[in-house]
Amino acid sequence: MNRHDQLREATFCKSSYSDHQGSCVEIAQTHDAVGLRDSKLTDSPVLAVSASHGRAFVQAVKQGRFS
């Protein structure tokens, strides 16, 4: 099963820090993959990466590397 197939069955969630206008990114995680998508366009394509790359990205966000 590829990453996109795994994420099709995963539950996406968004941060509690998200605004109420829906301008958010949602994230889902499986054992092997992390998926990101636009919360306003839940049928849009999902950016799927390996679990290790997903963890590295989330850690970089938490450290403020993209601010």
ABEGO torsion letter per residue (X at the ends): XBAAAAAAABBBBBBAABBAAGBBBBBBBBAABBBBBBAABAABBBBBBBAAAAAAAAAAAAAGAAX
